[in-house]
Amino acid sequence: MGLLRSLVTAATSALLLGFHDLPLSDAESIGVTQQHRVSLRVFFRAFCPACQWFVGDPLLELVRTEEYRNIIDLTLIPAAGMQEKQDGTITCEAGPLECTGHRWQVCALDKDRGDVVKYLGTIACIEGDESGQVGDWTTKMKNCLTDEERLVVTECFDSRSKDLLVKVRDWRFLGLLQ
């Protein structure tokens, strides 16, 4: 287990810090086939300080670099610490604000699922303290989304965010992520 942990740590450091055998420009010019792309799935909790840092700093910087986007398939999953009870209600380890944050975030991800830079930037904004207080969703959405985007995300939140969140959580456990 120690060797595996060391290998994962080294690979993560290499990916995040840019240590690699093949220059990124070479990987881009030869075209990285789907089978050679790195699948990176990030499970996170809304408003968890460590998750806020990771999503808003190293991960956001990583996906802003085109060379890395050309070799990585990133999937964000805002469902860590979430459970669905028998009666269909959703609970989160940190309470209702975390669950509500997950619901807003899954709608932002759904809206921009084809643009990793856009959706990760939106998630980083929602997670950030600069966009407003946790629980002040009107202010957070106003600071992180355009008027048009807010309409789409609000409609999703009101009508299907719980279903999307459960689906994402189920993908996590069933291994059905894209």
N, C-alpha and C positions, 0 to 999 in steps of 0.2 A: 504494500500500500504506500509506503514511503517513497519508493521509486516512481510510482504512478503520480503521486502528488508532486514530486519534483519535476517530472516531465510536463505535467499540466502547468505548473507555475512557470517553468522556462518557456513553454510555448506561448502562454498568455503574455509574458513579459516581452518576448520577441515580437509578437503581434502588435502589442500596444506601443512598444518603444522603437520598433522598426528594425530589429535585428533579424536578418533573413539572408538566405543563400542567394536567392534570385532577386536582382534589383527590380523594384516595382515597375519601372518603365519597361523592362523586359517582359514581365508577366503581363502587362497591359498590351504590349505590342504583339505578343504571340497569342493573346486571347486566352483567358483562363476558362476552360470548359467547366460546365456545371459540376461534373464529378470531382473537380479539383478545387472548387470553391469551399471556403470554410463556412460552415453553418454555425452561427452564433445566436443562441437563444438566451435572452436575459429575462429572468423572472425577478420581479421587483415588487416592493410594497410602496404604496403611495405615502409620501411624506415621511418615510424612514430616512433619517439623516445620512446613513451610509449609502442608501440607494439614491438619494438626491445628489450626493457628491458624484457617485459613479456615473449616473445618467447624464448629469449636467457638465461633467468635466472630461474625463478620459474617453468615455464612449462617444460623446458628441464630437469631440475633436477627431476621433478616429473616423467617424463616418463623414465628416466634412472633407476628408482627404480622398480625392477621387481614386487614387491608386488602391486604397484599401477597399473602397466601395466596389471596385472591380473584382475583388477576390473574396468578399464576404457577403453572405446572405444573413442579414440581421432580422431577428424576430423579437420584438418586445412583448412581454406577457405581464400585464399589471394585475396579477392574481395571486402573488405570494401571500401567504397568511390568510387566505380566504377559504371559507367553507360554505357549502350549501346544506341547510338543514332539511330534514324530512318534509317539512311543510313548505319548502321552496324558498324560505328566506335565506339571505346571504349574511354571513357574519365575518368579521375580520378581526385579527388578533389585536389590532390597535383601536378597534371600535368603529362606530358608524361613519366618522369622518374619513377614515381610510377606505371604507367600502364605497362611499360617495366619490372619493378621488379616483378609485379604480374605475368606476362607471364613467366618469367624465373622460378619463384617459383612454379607455377602450373605444369610446366614440371618436376621439381624436385620431387614434390609430386606424380605425375603420375608414375615416374620411380620407386619410392620406396614405393608405397602405402601399401605394405604388411609389411613394417618394420618401425614402428613409431619412433624408436630411430634414425634410419638412416635418415629418411626424416626430422625429426625435427632438427637434428644436421645440416643437409645441409641448411635448412631454417635459422637457427640461424647463421650459417657461412655467408650466403649471406647477412643477415641483419647486420652483424657485421662490424664495422669500420676497423677491423684488416685485412679483406679480400680484401680491396681496396676501392677506392672512388666510391660513387654512380655514375652510368653512365659508369664506366670502367668495362664493363661486361666481357671482355676477362680476366682481372686480377681477378675479383671476381670468375668467373667460374674455372679458373686455381687453385686458392687457396682453393676452396671448393669441387671440384670434381676431380676424377681421370681422366686420358686421355680417358678411355673407357666410363666413365659416361658422360663426356663432350660431346662426340659424340652423345650419346643418347639424352641428354637434348637439345643440339643445334639443332638436327634434329627435335625434338618436337617443339622447339621455332620457327623454320623457317616454319614448315608445319602445325602445329595444335594448337599452344598455345592459339590463340585467341578463337578458338572454345571450347577448354577445359575451358578457363576462363569464357566464356559466360555460358557454361553448369554448372559450379560450382555456378555462380551467380544465374542462374535459379533454381538450387537445393535449394539454400538459400531461395528464395521467394516461391517456391512451396512446401517446406518441404519434399523434396525427398532425403535428405542425408541418406547415409547408416548408 
